[in-house]
Amino acid sequence: MDVRERFTLLMAQEPQAVSLDEAALLVAAEEYPGLDVAVYQERLDGIARPLAERVAHELEPRRLALLLNDHLFSHLGFRGNIGDYYDPRNSYLNEVIDRRVGIPITLSILYIAVGTRLGLPLAGVSFPGHFIVTYRASPEPFFLDAFNEGRPLTESDFRLLHLEQFGPDARFDAALLRPATAHEVVARLLRNLKHIYITREEFPRAARCSERILLVTGAAEERRDLGILLARAGHIREAVPHLERYVADAPSAPDHAHIQAHLTRLLLQLRRLN
């Protein structure tokens, strides 16, 4: 079974059955042929192992989070890559484990992977502009910023982030702080990568990201993006069916006329090639 098939089968499972670190490593395995997912999962086991005894003797959630913070960030030196934030390597979990630098989403995936191996009830939160971790303590969950060494975040922090993202007129909705499903996390990871590769004009790589997002979400907009990216990569024949399906499935989309015109141009190019 190749990497894409493994990824597809994993993403076909119910969210609670999906191993988030396995999914992230399968994303990386398409870019790093020969990457052994099991070896990197064993390395995550090894990162968690030294904390097991200490965690077993602690009950207070915030102290448990502090233990994990100290281990990952002070002892092992994981950190946010502020200096080269848009380096694609920051989005691949194998590189984050090897280099000990990453961006909010991959450091959060690492944090969750290690914490869940220790029995901590952690999940990701796909907050706009800054992915974070929630410790689902009862009765009051709290939030941690893995990009900034596990710093606790308050509602005031989130309101400020929201203000920076959307301006003073946008309404803050507490639903933005709900735990994300594994599928939502993987889709956001791939969207980050897609954006990076589009910015770098690496369209074949961006198209591969789009293919996998479509597998995860099935969103019509992603099928449109895949068609556009395949065309930009020079694969016009492969692009056309995706754009044809988009214009058929989304007749009331605001960009319907624009995409239809783009499709017409591609079909003319194909006729000339034939």
Backbone as a ProteinNet text record, in pm:
[ID]
protein_1_A
[PRIMARY]
MDVRERFTLLMAQEPQAVSLDEAALLVAAEEYPGLDVAVYQERLDGIARPLAERVAHELEPRRLALLLNDHLFSHLGFRGNIGDYYDPRNSYLNEVIDRRVGIPITLSILYIAVGTRLGLPLAGVSFPGHFIVTYRASPEPFFLDAFNEGRPLTESDFRLLHLEQFGPDARFDAALLRPATAHEVVARLLRNLKHIYITREEFPRAARCSERILLVTGAAEERRDLGILLARAGHIREAVPHLERYVADAPSAPDHAHIQAHLTRLLLQLRRLN
[TERTIARY]
84.4	0	88.1	61.2	144.5	94.2	169.5	142	3.8	-33.3	-163.3	-277.6	-261.1	-364.6	-377.4	-263.9	-268.1	-336.9	-303.4	-364.7	-515.7	-556.9	-699.4	-775	-719.5	-784.7	-794.7	-689.5	-691.2	-797.3	-805	-900.8	-1045.1	-1063.3	-1198.3	-1255.1	-1170.6	-1217.1	-1291.8	-1366.8	-1431.6	-1325.6	-1354.2	-1251	-1184.4	-1261.5	-1204	-1108.6	-1115.2	-1028	-899.2	-888.6	-772.7	-659.1	-542	-420.7	-369.4	-372.8	-334.8	-188.1	-101.3	40.7	66.6	-6	9.6	-34.7	-146.6	-195.1	-93.6	-38.5	60.1	186.1	226.2	345.6	319.3	196.3	162.6	160.1	118.6	130.6	277.2	364.9	508.2	566.3	514.9	573.5	560.3	462.5	455.1	569.2	616	725.8	861.1	864.7	988.7	976.4	999.1	986.8	1076.9	1022.7	1098.7	1084.1	1014.4	994	919	972.5	911.4	824.5	694.4	601.1	614.9	628.7	637.1	760	870.2	992.2	969.4	903.1	878.2	774	679.9	586.7	658.5	756.8	838.4	920.5	965.2	1037.8	946.7	820.3	723.9	702.7	697.9	690.6	809.7	927.5	1048.8	1049.6	990.9	981.5	891.2	784	687.8	739.2	817.8	851.9	914.1	1007.8	1069.1	971.9	856.6	759.9	657.6	655.2	544.4	530.5	640.9	632	589.1	641.8	605.9	457.8	410.3	269.9	178.4	222.5	139.9	115.3	201.7	189.8	135	83.9	29.7	-115.2	-202.8	-344	-391.1	-325.6	-374.4	-341.8	-445.3	-423	-320.6	-323.2	-229	-85	-66.3	69.2	116.2	23.3	58	100.5	29.3	67.9	204.9	233.6	365.3	476.1	449.2	548	578.1	472.1	490.3	561.9	524.7	593	742.5	776.1	916.1	994.5	933.4	1001.5	1023.8	919.7	930.2	1011.4	988.2	1044.9	1172.8	1177.9	1299.8	1404.4	1363.2	1459.6	1497.9	1397.4	1425.6	1445.4	1402.1	1432.6	1342.7	1223.8	1130.9	1089.3	1071.7	1040.4	972.8	908.7	849.8	956.8	943	1040.6	999.1	1031.9	996.2	1077.8	1204.2	1294.1	1263.5	1204.4	1175.1	1040.9	938.9	806.6	751	773.7	711.1	798.9	902.2	979.2	886.6	868.5	777.1	812.1	938.7	977	905.6	865.1	792.7	657.4	606.4	474.5	480.2	600.8	616.3	662.1	582.8	607.1	742.3	788	919.9	1028.8	1017.5	1116.1	1107.2	987.1	971.6	1038.4	1020.8	1084.7	1236.2	1284.9	1430	1494.5	1431.8	1493.9	1451.8	1340.7	1286.5	1238	1195.4	1130	1006.8	906.9	786.4	699.3	578.1	478	367.4	269.8	170.6	103.4	64.2	-11.6	74.9	198.4	280.1	332.5	365.6	405.4	287.6	166.5	48.1	25.4	43.8	29.8	132	255.6	358.2	315.5	269.7	228.5	115.6	17.4	-95.2	-48.1	39.4	87.8	160.1	246.6	320.3	225.5	139.8	48.8	-49.4	-104.3	-200.1	-132.9	-6.1	66.9	80.9	69	77.9	-60.5	-164.2	-299.9	-362.9	-302.6	-358.3	-466.8	-579.2	-690.8	-671.9	-592	-556	-623.9	-648.5	-702.8	-654.9	-663.9	-630.6	-750.3	-722.1	-825.5	-783.2	-866.3	-831.7	-874.5	-819	-854.3	-799.3	-875.3	-827.2	-692.6	-597.2	-468.3	-367.7	-412.6	-316.9	-371.6	-317.1	-362	-310.4	-395.3	-358.7	-403.7	-372.5	-407.8	-505	-604.2	-690.1	-666.8	-652.6	-647.4	-790.4	-854.4	-997.2	-1019.7	-973.4	-990.8	-1136.4	-1181.9	-1317.4	-1310.4	-1395.9	-1504.9	-1464.3	-1341	-1301.4	-1181.4	-1202.2	-1086.7	-1003	-875.3	-791.2	-709.8	-638	-577.3	-428.5	-352.1	-206.8	-154.3	-51.1	8.3	141.3	137.4	258.2	365.4	327.6	425.7	507.5	449.6	516.4	536.1	598.4	643	529.5	410.1	298.1	235.8	253.4	199.9	48.4	-6.5	-152.3	-215.2	-332.4	-405.8	-541.4	-582	-709.3	-807	-931	-1029.1	-986.6	-922.2	-874.2	-772.1	-685.5	-587.7	-658.5	-761.7	-834	-909	-965.8	-1037.1	-940.5	-818.9	-718.6	-676.1	-653	-618.1	-728.7	-852.3	-966.7	-975.3	-951.7	-951.7	-845.1	-726.5	-617.2	-650.1	-721.6	-754.6	-868	-971.7	-1097	-1141.3	-1072.5	-1108.9	-1212.1	-1237.3	-1320.5	-1468.6	-1514.4	-1657.5	-1697.6	-1599.9	-1630.7	-1669.8	-1772	-1821.2	-1739.5	-1692.5	-1618.8	-1718.7	-1692.9	-1781.6	-1703.1	-1752.1	-1682.8	-1672.4	-1756.9	-1749.5	-1615.8	-1545.5	-1412.1	-1313.7	-1347.2	-1257.1	-1293.1	-1384.1	-1419.5	-1304.9	-1293.2	-1190.4	-1212.1	-1103.7	-1111.1	-1104	-1172.5	-1159.6	-1024.8	-984.5	-859.9	-864.8	-980.8	-993	-976.8	-1030.2	-1015.7	-870.2	-800.4	-658.8	-576.5	-597.9	-520.3	-551	-677.9	-712.8	-643.1	-638.9	-572	-421.4	-361.1	-218.8	-190.2	-273.7	-253.4	-282.1	-379	-404.8	-286	-225.2	-103.9	2.2	24.5	126.2	88.8	-37.8	-83.1	-53.8	-85.4	-61.1	88.1	172.1	316.9	365	319.7	367.3	311.7	190.2	138.5	223.2	255	337.8	473.8	527.6	658	646.2	522.3	492.1	536.7	526.8	554	419	362.3	223.8	201.6	293.7	270.7	257.9	342.5	331.5	200.5	164.2	38.1	-79.4	-74.6	-182.9	-192.2	-78.5	-82.3	-146.7	-119	-186.1	-336.8	-375.7	-517	-587.8	-521.1	-578.8	-613	-522.2	-545.2	-649.8	-653.2	-759.8	-895.7	-904.3	-1029.7	-1068.8	-970.9	-999.1	-1055.7	-1004.4	-1044.6	-1179.1	-1201.9	-1319.2	-1428.5	-1391.1	-1487.8	-1545.8	-1484.4	-1540.8	-1532.3	-1641	-1644.4	-1535	-1511.6	-1409.3	-1270.8	-1249.2	-1118.7	-1103.5	-1214.9	-1208.4	-1175.8	-1235.5	-1202.9	-1053.9	-1002.1	-860.6	-770.6	-808.7	-728.4	-722.2	-836.8	-836.2	-747.4	-756.5	-673.6	-525.4	-491.6	-351.1	-294.4	-374.8	-328.5	-302.8	-388.9	-367.4	-240.4	-219.6	-98	27.6	13.2	126.7	147.5	59.7	73.2	-3.6	-85.8	-161.6	-306.6	-323.1	-453.7	-556.2	-515.9	-610.1	-665.2	-579.9	-624.5	-707.1	-681	-750.8	-896.8	-922.1	-1054.3	-1167.2	-1157.9	-1271.1	-1305.6	-1205.9	-1232.8	-1309	-1269.5	-1338.8	-1478.2	-1492.8	-1625.6	-1719.8	-1668.8	-1754.5	-1788.4	-1691.8	-1718	-1829.5	-1821.4	-1924.2	-2059.4	-2058.8	-2185.4	-2244.5	-2157	-2204.9	-2232.1	-2171.7	-2186	-2234.5	-2355.3	-2402.5	-2427.6	-2449	-2475.6	-2353	-2236.5	-2114.4	-2081.4	-2031	-1999.9	-1899.7	-1812.1	-1709.2	-1747.1	-1873.2	-1913.7	-1878.7	-1913.9	-1888.2	-1738.1	-1662.5	-1516.7	-1455.8	-1496.8	-1440.8	-1488.3	-1612.8	-1661.7	-1578.9	-1545.5	-1462.8	-1322.8	-1268.9	-1136.4	-1139.9	-1245.2	-1261.3	-1269.2	-1343.2	-1355.5	-1219.7	-1138.2	-1003.7	-918.3	-929.7	-851.7	-896.6	-1025.4	-1075.5	-1026.3	-1018.7	-964.6	-817.5	-743.8	-603.1	-587.6	-674.7	-668	-696.8	-795.8	-827.6	-709	-639	-521.3	-411.9	-397.4	-295.8	-328.3	-458.9	-499.8	-491.5
-119.5	0	124.8	217.1	337.2	440.5	550.2	650.4	712.5	747.1	810.3	715.8	588	490.8	480.5	478	473.3	597.9	712.9	837.8	834.9	788.4	783.2	692	575.7	482.6	541.1	608.2	667.8	776.2	860.8	970.6	923.3	798.5	743.3	696.9	693.2	650.1	762.3	724.6	823.1	909.3	1037.8	1127.1	1074.6	1013.7	967.7	849.4	785.5	670.8	710.2	836.6	881.2	921.2	863.5	906.5	1032.8	1144	1271.9	1272.9	1216.2	1216.7	1124.9	1013.8	927.9	1001.8	1072.3	1147.8	1253.3	1327.2	1431.3	1370.6	1254.9	1189.4	1134.3	1091.3	1048.1	1166.3	1283.4	1404.3	1426.2	1411	1431.2	1324.1	1202.3	1090.6	1107.4	1186.7	1212	1301.5	1387.5	1478.4	1414.5	1316.6	1250.5	1101.1	1059.7	917.7	832.5	722.8	635.4	667.7	777.2	810.8	697.5	649.8	540.2	600.7	598.1	657.4	592.9	461.1	388.9	431.2	457.3	499.9	633.7	727	857.8	848.6	757.1	737.1	678.9	593	540.9	652.5	747.9	861.8	945.9	960.1	1029.1	951.1	818.3	735.3	765.7	777.1	802.6	939.9	1038.5	1172.5	1169.5	1092.3	1086.7	1004.7	902.8	803.6	861.5	955.6	1005.7	1076	1118.5	1189	1095.8	970.4	882.4	869.7	847.9	827.9	955	1069.6	1195.8	1229.3	1203.4	1230.4	1139.3	1015.9	920.2	963.8	1050	1092.7	1234.5	1289.6	1424.9	1422.3	1496.1	1497.7	1633.5	1740.8	1874.2	1908.9	1938.1	1957.7	2064.1	2177.3	2283.7	2246.3	2172.9	2127.2	2021.5	1939	1841.2	1912.6	2017.7	2095	2158.3	2206.9	2265.4	2161.7	2038.6	1931.1	1906.9	1901.6	1878.1	1995.5	2117.4	2236	2231.5	2204.2	2202.5	2097.9	1981.6	1872.3	1906.2	1952.9	1976.7	2101.3	2207.5	2336.7	2372.9	2346.5	2379.5	2270.3	2144.3	2034.1	1992.6	1971.4	1922.4	2034.9	2156.2	2270.9	2290.7	2232.3	2261.7	2408.9	2472.1	2615.5	2653.8	2768.3	2823.4	2882.1	2855.9	2907.1	3047.8	3144.2	3283.5	3338	3297.7	3353.5	3310.9	3191	3141.8	3069.8	3145.8	3089.5	3011.6	3059.3	2999.3	2895.4	2850.3	2736.5	2614.4	2546.6	2432.3	2324.2	2313.9	2210	2225.4	2347.6	2370.5	2300.3	2261.3	2199.5	2046.9	1991.6	1846.5	1794.8	1703.3	1661.4	1592.1	1517.6	1455.5	1560.9	1670.2	1777.6	1848.7	1864.3	1928.5	1842.8	1712.5	1622.7	1627.2	1628.3	1627.4	1761.2	1872.1	2003.2	2077.5	2030.6	2088.1	2232.1	2263.6	2392.2	2367	2453.9	2437.8	2561.1	2546.6	2652	2608.5	2696	2660.3	2525	2492.7	2369.1	2244.4	2245.3	2125.2	2110.2	2220.5	2210.3	2166.4	2207.2	2161.3	2012.7	1965.2	1821.7	1742.8	1790.9	1727.6	1726.1	1839.4	1854.1	1754.8	1747.5	1656.2	1510.9	1481.5	1344	1296.3	1380.3	1342.8	1337.6	1438.6	1443.7	1328.1	1291.9	1181.2	1048.3	1034.4	913.3	903.6	1016.9	1020.6	1022.9	1009	1005.8	1140.8	1248.9	1382.3	1410	1469.2	1491.8	1618.7	1608.9	1724.6	1716.9	1833.1	1842.5	1972.2	1980.5	2103	2195.6	2323.7	2424.9	2505.4	2501.9	2566.1	2712.8	2787.8	2929.3	3006.2	3101.3	3176.3	3243.9	3214.1	3281.1	3222.1	3132.2	3078.8	2949.6	2838.3	2708.3	2688.2	2634.2	2617.9	2481.1	2455	2329.3	2359.5	2271.7	2279.9	2158.3	2184.1	2077.7	2065.8	1952	1937.7	1890.7	1972.6	1943	1966.3	1891.6	1909.3	1977.5	2077.8	2126.2	2238.7	2284.9	2405.5	2377.9	2361.6	2344.2	2471.4	2456.2	2574.3	2557	2662.8	2669	2700.2	2640.9	2650.6	2681.2	2763.8	2805.5	2731.9	2623.6	2541.9	2616.7	2716.6	2795.1	2883.6	2916.2	3000.6	2925	2809.2	2728.3	2690.2	2666.7	2621.9	2729.8	2855.3	2966.3	2954.8	2968.3	2966.4	3088.3	3067.1	3174.4	3194.7	3320.8	3355.3	3403.9	3425.2	3477.1	3614	3694.7	3826.1	3810.5	3708.8	3682.4	3649.1	3565.5	3526.3	3644.6	3727.9	3844.2	3939.2	3952.4	4036.6	3976	3843.8	3777.2	3793.7	3781.6	3795.3	3937.4	4033.8	4174.1	4198.8	4143	4160.4	4096.9	3984.6	3912.6	3978.3	4021.7	4058.4	4202.8	4276.1	4414.9	4431.1	4555.6	4582.2	4553.1	4542.5	4522	4374.4	4286.2	4143	4091.7	4008.2	3953.2	3831.1	3831.2	3715.6	3606.4	3484.5	3371.4	3265.7	3230	3130.9	2995.3	2971.4	2843.9	2827.7	2938	2930.1	2853	2833.2	2764.6	2617.7	2566.4	2425.1	2336.5	2215.3	2122.9	2087.4	2084.4	2048.4	1897.7	1845.5	1703.6	1678.5	1553.3	1519.1	1561.1	1544.6	1581.1	1731.8	1809.9	1955.5	1997.3	1930.4	1964	1931.8	1813.8	1772.3	1863.4	1899.8	1990.9	2125.4	2176.4	2305.2	2292.5	2183.1	2160.7	2163.8	2095.2	2089.8	2224.2	2299	2432.8	2524.9	2515	2594.3	2563.4	2434.6	2393.3	2438.4	2424.3	2467	2614.9	2696.5	2840.4	2869.8	2800.1	2821.4	2788.2	2674.8	2633.7	2722.6	2773.8	2869.2	2996.3	3044.8	3165.1	3144.8	3024.3	2992.2	2949.2	2949	2907	2763.7	2680.8	2537.1	2467	2479.7	2439.5	2288.1	2203.8	2059.8	2019	2078.3	2047.6	2102	2222.4	2279.8	2193	2139.9	2054.9	1926	1869.4	1747.4	1776	1892.7	1931.4	1941.2	2003.3	2022	1887.6	1793.5	1659.8	1597.2	1611.6	1549.3	1625.6	1758.1	1833.4	1788.1	1767	1721.4	1584.7	1497.3	1366.9	1382.5	1480.7	1498.9	1568.8	1671.3	1758.2	1738.4	1700.7	1691.2	1824.4	1935.9	2068.8	2105.3	2161.8	2202.1	2303.8	2396.6	2498.9	2436.7	2326.4	2260.7	2192.6	2140.1	2082.1	2191.5	2310	2424.2	2456.9	2466	2499.5	2394.6	2267.8	2161	2175.5	2204	2223.1	2338.4	2450	2567.3	2535.3	2467.3	2436.7	2336.1	2237.3	2142.6	2215.2	2309	2387.1	2470.6	2533.8	2614.3	2526.9	2400.3	2307.6	2249.5	2286.6	2238.1	2111.2	2065.6	1941	1975.5	2031.8	2084.1	1971.8	1860.9	1750.6	1699	1695.7	1650.8	1758.9	1886.1	1996	2006.5	1981.4	2007.2	1934.5	1803.8	1736.5	1796.5	1845.1	1905.8	2037.9	2117.1	2244.5	2222.3	2122.1	2089.7	2048.4	1968.5	1925.5	2043.1	2132.5	2247.9	2334.1	2366.5	2455.2	2384.7	2250.4	2176.3	2169.6	2152.4	2132.2	2263.1	2373.3	2500.9	2611.2	2595.3	2693.8	2832.1	2841.5	2973.2	3032.5	2970	3023.1	3160.1	3252.4	3387.8	3388.7	3288.7	3285.8	3193.3	3151.6	3053.6	3100.7	3223.5	3274	3281	3324.2	3334.2	3196.3	3095.9	2961.3	2900.4	2927.6	2878.6	2936	3063.7	3125.8	3065	3040.8	2977.9	2838.2	2763.6	2629.3	2633.5	2729.1	2742.8	2766.3	2850.9	2877.1	2750	2671.9	2547.9	2447.6	2437.9	2346.8	2388.2	2519.1	2565.1	2528.8	2540.9	2501.9	2353.8	2272.7	2128.2	2097	2165.6	2141.3	2176.8	2284.9	2322.4	2216.7	2161.2	2058.7	1932.5	1905.8	1784.3	1804.2
0	0	0	-93.8	-97.4	3.8	15.1	119	99.4	-24.1	-48	-10.6	-41.3	-3.9	148.4	217.1	364	420.1	362.8	406.7	383.4	266.4	232.6	328	357.2	449.5	589.5	634.2	767.6	776	673.4	675	655.4	611	597.1	731	834.9	965.7	1036.9	1139.5	1224.3	1293.3	1318.3	1374.3	1500.7	1590.2	1716.4	1697.3	1579.9	1552.9	1482.1	1441.8	1363.9	1457	1434.1	1503.6	1435	1506.9	1446.8	1406.2	1489.5	1452	1332.4	1322.9	1204.8	1078.9	1087.4	971.1	929.3	1025.7	993.8	933.1	981.6	926.2	786.4	758.6	623.5	526.8	575.1	493.9	457.1	554.1	529.1	437.7	447.3	372.8	221.8	174.4	30.5	-16.1	72.1	37.7	65	153.4	193.6	166.3	41.5	8.3	97.9	145.2	232.9	379.5	412.1	553	621.7	732.6	809.1	919	897.2	993.1	1129.9	1131.9	1259.7	1339.5	1271.8	1341.9	1410.9	1342.3	1404	1515.7	1503	1613.8	1735.3	1710	1820.6	1885.4	1803.7	1861.2	1950	1910.5	1996.9	2126.9	2115.8	2237.2	2327.9	2266.4	2343.4	2407.8	2340.1	2399.5	2522.1	2514.5	2625.2	2743.3	2715.6	2818.9	2946	2938	3062.9	3157.4	3105.4	3189.4	3254.3	3211.7	3250.9	3402.4	3471.5	3616.3	3687.6	3644.8	3710	3687.5	3567.6	3536.7	3617.8	3639	3713.6	3857.2	3911.9	4051.5	4064.8	3954.9	3957.8	3908.4	3973.5	3936.4	3885.8	3926.8	3895.6	3750.2	3667	3523.2	3488.6	3555.5	3518.7	3553.8	3660.5	3692.4	3592.1	3545.6	3441.9	3313.8	3277.8	3159.2	3177.6	3296.4	3323.7	3311.2	3356.8	3341.6	3194	3113.6	2970.4	2904.1	2942.2	2888.3	2918.3	3042.8	3084.4	3005.7	2987.1	2917.2	2769.5	2702.9	2558.6	2524.7	2598.7	2557.9	2632.3	2761	2836.2	2822.5	2838.6	2836.9	2694.9	2607.1	2472.2	2370.8	2402.8	2318.3	2198.1	2196.2	2087.4	2095.8	1978.3	1978.9	1847.2	1849.6	1728.6	1638.1	1509.1	1412.6	1368.8	1449.3	1420.9	1304.4	1295.4	1195.4	1053.5	1034.2	898.7	902.2	936.6	965.1	846.5	724.1	606.1	536.7	602	552.2	552	437	434.3	536	572.7	668.9	802.1	835	960.5	964	846	837	830.1	834.1	827.8	963.9	1021.3	1158.7	1174.6	1074.5	1085.3	1099.9	1024.2	1032.9	1168.2	1219.9	1350.9	1458.3	1449.8	1547	1531.6	1407.9	1383.6	1421	1379.5	1392.9	1519.4	1579.5	1703.7	1685.6	1564.7	1538.4	1453.6	1468	1389.6	1397.4	1346.7	1351	1447.3	1475.2	1577.4	1556.5	1433.2	1415	1434	1383	1397.8	1540.4	1606.1	1746.6	1833.2	1795.8	1868.2	1846.5	1722.6	1695.2	1776.7	1780.8	1863.4	2010.3	2060.1	2200	2232.4	2143.5	2163.4	2157.2	2061.4	2046.3	2171.5	2226.3	2346.9	2466.8	2479.6	2593.3	2597.6	2482.1	2481.4	2511.8	2477.8	2516.7	2668.5	2735.5	2881.7	2947.3	2865.1	2918.6	2942.4	2891.3	2911.9	2807.2	2848.5	2756.2	2673.6	2569.4	2486.9	2351.2	2294.4	2158.4	2095.9	1963.9	1894.1	1884.9	1870.4	1847.6	1724.6	1621.4	1494.2	1496.1	1590	1603.1	1483.3	1430.4	1313.4	1338.3	1252.1	1258.3	1354.6	1444.9	1542	1602.3	1559.9	1609.5	1752.4	1840.1	1980.8	2031	2157.1	2223.5	2336	2352.5	2470.2	2558.8	2686.4	2787.3	2839.2	2806.5	2835.5	2979.4	3071.6	3213.4	3252.5	3349.1	3400.4	3537.1	3562.6	3476.8	3383.1	3392.4	3318.9	3229.5	3096.8	3008.3	3003.4	2966.8	2947.9	2821.1	2782.8	2650.2	2660.4	2567.3	2570.6	2430.1	2424.4	2298.2	2279.4	2203.3	2184.3	2106.2	2028.6	1953.6	2047.3	2161.3	2260.2	2391.6	2378.6	2492.6	2588.1	2531.4	2612.1	2698.4	2661.2	2740.2	2752.6	2874.7	2890.6	2823.2	2764.1	2697.8	2765.7	2776.4	2838.1	2730.9	2769.7	2674.1	2621.3	2704.4	2657.9	2545.8	2557.5	2451	2320.4	2329.1	2208.8	2147.7	2231.3	2178.8	2106.7	2159	2094	1960.3	1957.6	1832.9	1729.2	1775.2	1686	1631.1	1716.2	1674.5	1568.2	1589.3	1493.5	1359.1	1362.4	1239.5	1162.2	1232.9	1166.2	1187.8	1274.8	1297.6	1408.3	1449.3	1567.2	1548.2	1424	1400.6	1400.1	1396.8	1391	1529.7	1533	1659.9	1699.3	1823	1874.5	1912.8	1865.9	1892.7	1970.1	2088.4	2171.5	2103	2001.1	1928.2	1855.6	1834.3	1772.7	1859.4	1985.9	2079.3	2099.6	2017.9	2035	1986.1	2041.1	1992.6	1846.1	1770.9	1629.1	1613.7	1513.4	1482	1413.9	1410.3	1341.9	1195.5	1131.9	991	971.3	1062.6	1053.8	1072.4	1162.5	1185.2	1060.9	1004.3	886.7	768.3	751.3	641.4	658.9	780.6	803.1	779.2	822.1	797.1	647.3	569.5	424.9	358.6	410.7	354.6	377	494.7	519.4	415	392.1	294.9	154.5	119.7	-13.3	-34	66	56	39.1	115.3	105	-35.8	-89.7	-221.6	-332.4	-316.9	-415.8	-414.4	-295.1	-282.6	-348.3	-337.7	-397.4	-543.4	-596.3	-733.1	-759.6	-659.4	-672.9	-689.9	-809.7	-831.4	-826.4	-872.2	-855.8	-708.5	-622.9	-480.2	-422.4	-461.5	-413.6	-457.3	-580.5	-629.5	-548.8	-510.3	-427.3	-292.1	-236.2	-111.4	-133.5	-244.7	-274.7	-293.9	-358.3	-375.3	-240.8	-145.9	-15.3	66.4	53	119.9	67.4	-63.3	-122.6	-67.8	-46.6	13.7	155	227.7	367.6	378	295.6	313.5	210.3	88.2	-20.1	-63.1	-24.1	-49	-196.9	-248.9	-389.5	-420.3	-326.4	-347.9	-362.7	-295.2	-306.2	-441.9	-495.6	-630	-732.7	-714.6	-800.3	-791.8	-667.3	-648.6	-711.6	-698.1	-755.4	-907.4	-969.1	-1113.9	-1156.3	-1084.1	-1116.8	-1098.9	-990.4	-963.2	-1063.5	-1101.8	-1203.5	-1335.3	-1368.8	-1491.3	-1480.9	-1364	-1345.2	-1351.6	-1312.8	-1317.4	-1457.1	-1551.8	-1689.4	-1718.1	-1625.1	-1643	-1680	-1798.3	-1837.8	-1850.7	-1910.2	-1931	-1797.7	-1694.8	-1562.3	-1492	-1524.9	-1458.8	-1502.5	-1630.6	-1687.1	-1614.1	-1584.9	-1518.2	-1382.5	-1309	-1179.1	-1195.7	-1292.4	-1314	-1371.7	-1458.4	-1511.4	-1398.1	-1307.5	-1196.3	-1105.5	-1084	-998.3	-1056.3	-1184	-1242.7	-1247.1	-1254.4	-1252.9	-1112.1	-1011.5	-874	-800.2	-845.6	-772.7	-866.7	-923.2	-1023.3	-965.6	-834.1	-774.3	-706.2	-721.9	-660.3	-718.8	-637	-686.9	-801.7	-805	-909.6	-1024.8	-1031.2	-1132.6	-1273.7	-1309	-1444.1	-1472.2	-1373.3	-1390	-1416.1	-1338	-1354.5	-1485.9	-1524.2	-1653.2	-1768.2	-1758.8	-1863	-1864.6	-1746.7	-1737	-1797.7	-1767.9	-1823.3	-1974.9	-2028.4	-2173.9	-2237.9	-2176.6	-2229.1	-2227.6	-2119.5	-2111	-2218.2	-2241.6	-2343.1	-2481.4	-2506.1	-2635	-2648.6	-2538.7	-2542	-2572.7	-2514.7	-2541.2	-2688.2	-2742.6	-2884.8	-2973.2	-2940.5	-3019.7	-3008.4	-2886.9	-2866.6	-2943.7	-2959.3	-3031.4	-3182.1
[MASK]
++++++++++++++++++++++++++++++++++++++++++++++++++++++++++++++++++++++++++++++++++++++++++++++++++++++++++++++++++++++++++++++++++++++++++++++++++++++++++++++++++++++++++++++++++++++++++++++++++++++++++++++++++++++++++++++++++++++++++++++++++++++++++++++++++++++++++++++++++

